[in-house]
């Protein structure tokens, strides 16, 4: 069982409790001060949002016979708005919409690959109180 599959199952089991993946991504990016810290925070937020969307899609399909392409299509549809509203893209004129669409699909697939590269034992099954 992959990390992403296990994460989806854990999230499905805790129903509406949102665990998020911030604790997974945050330590990997480290901290900083000043402007660098702000950039790291923004990137961390965007990466965490993308990872969370992918985990949510996995949760939605947990217990169903959803195919990989169905999950990918759903995830890509949700990752697109995150990228479009990011500081990187927001307010910019789009020269090549197809290239943007392909890039969003690439980011989605990349995050799926990153999450699937993690060991399933890394998924916490505890619900932590905020």
QUISULUR-V307096 format. One record per residue. N is the residue number from 1. RES is the residue in one letter. SS is DSSP state (alpha for helix, beta for strand, coil for the rest). NEAR is the number of other C-alpha atoms within 12 Angstrom. D_FIRST is the distance of its C-alpha to the first C-alpha in Angstrom with 2 decimals. Layout:
BEGIN
n=(N;N)
res=(RES;RES)
ss=(SS;SS)
near=(NEAR;NEAR)
d_first=(D_FIRST;D_FIRST)
END
This chain:
BEGIN
n=(1;2;3;4;5;6;7;8;9;10;11;12;13;14;15;16;17;18;19;20;21;22;23;24;25;26;27;28;29;30;31;32;33;34;35;36;37;38;39;40;41;42;43;44;45;46;47;48;49;50;51;52;53;54;55;56;57;58;59;60;61;62;63;64;65;66;67;68;69;70;71;72;73;74;75;76;77;78;79;80;81;82;83;84;85;86;87;88;89;90;91;92;93;94;95;96;97;98;99;100;101;102;103;104;105;106;107;108;109;110;111;112;113;114;115;116;117;118;119;120;121;122;123;124;125;126;127;128;129;130)
res=(X;X;X;X;X;X;X;X;X;X;X;X;X;X;X;X;X;X;X;X;X;X;X;X;X;X;X;X;X;X;X;X;X;X;X;X;X;X;X;X;X;X;X;X;X;X;X;X;X;X;X;X;X;X;X;X;X;X;X;X;X;X;X;X;X;X;X;X;X;X;X;X;X;X;X;X;X;X;X;X;X;X;X;X;X;X;X;X;X;X;X;X;X;X;X;X;X;X;X;X;X;X;X;X;X;X;X;X;X;X;X;X;X;X;X;X;X;X;X;X;X;X;X;X;X;X;X;X;X;X)
ss=(coil;coil;alpha;alpha;alpha;alpha;alpha;alpha;alpha;alpha;alpha;alpha;alpha;coil;coil;coil;coil;coil;coil;coil;coil;alpha;alpha;alpha;alpha;alpha;alpha;alpha;alpha;coil;coil;coil;coil;alpha;alpha;alpha;alpha;alpha;alpha;alpha;alpha;alpha;alpha;alpha;alpha;alpha;alpha;alpha;alpha;alpha;alpha;alpha;alpha;alpha;alpha;alpha;alpha;alpha;alpha;alpha;alpha;coil;coil;coil;coil;coil;coil;alpha;alpha;alpha;alpha;alpha;alpha;alpha;alpha;alpha;alpha;alpha;alpha;alpha;alpha;alpha;alpha;alpha;coil;coil;coil;coil;coil;coil;coil;coil;coil;coil;coil;coil;alpha;alpha;alpha;alpha;alpha;alpha;alpha;alpha;alpha;alpha;alpha;alpha;alpha;alpha;alpha;alpha;alpha;alpha;alpha;alpha;alpha;coil;coil;alpha;alpha;alpha;coil;coil;coil;coil;coil;coil;coil;coil)
near=(15;21;27;36;35;28;42;39;28;32;34;25;21;18;16;14;18;24;30;31;32;23;21;25;27;24;15;15;21;18;19;14;11;10;11;15;17;16;20;23;25;23;27;28;26;31;34;31;31;39;41;35;36;44;41;35;37;38;33;27;28;25;18;16;12;18;15;20;15;17;30;31;23;26;36;34;24;27;37;31;23;30;31;25;17;22;18;16;19;14;11;14;11;14;10;11;13;11;12;21;22;16;20;28;27;21;28;36;26;22;30;33;19;21;33;26;17;21;18;20;17;21;28;22;19;15;17;12;7;7)
d_first=(0.00;3.80;6.79;8.37;6.38;6.55;10.01;10.99;10.42;12.35;14.94;15.35;15.99;18.64;20.19;22.67;22.14;21.40;19.52;19.58;18.23;21.71;21.20;18.49;20.74;24.12;24.22;23.13;26.18;28.63;31.85;35.32;38.64;40.77;39.90;36.98;35.41;35.93;34.28;31.29;31.12;31.33;28.66;26.40;27.09;26.39;23.14;22.05;23.18;21.27;18.01;18.80;19.54;16.25;14.52;17.15;16.50;12.81;14.40;17.02;14.82;12.58;13.92;15.55;15.15;15.51;15.22;14.22;17.99;18.69;16.33;17.78;21.27;20.91;19.59;22.34;24.92;24.13;23.84;27.21;29.29;27.85;28.92;32.17;33.17;32.23;35.21;34.38;35.08;36.90;40.55;40.38;41.77;39.25;40.67;38.03;35.92;33.87;33.02;32.00;29.78;28.20;27.79;26.05;23.60;23.18;22.61;20.01;18.14;18.69;17.22;14.07;13.93;14.78;12.16;9.36;11.26;10.92;9.17;6.94;10.03;12.12;11.54;14.64;14.83;18.60;20.78;23.44;26.90;28.33)
END
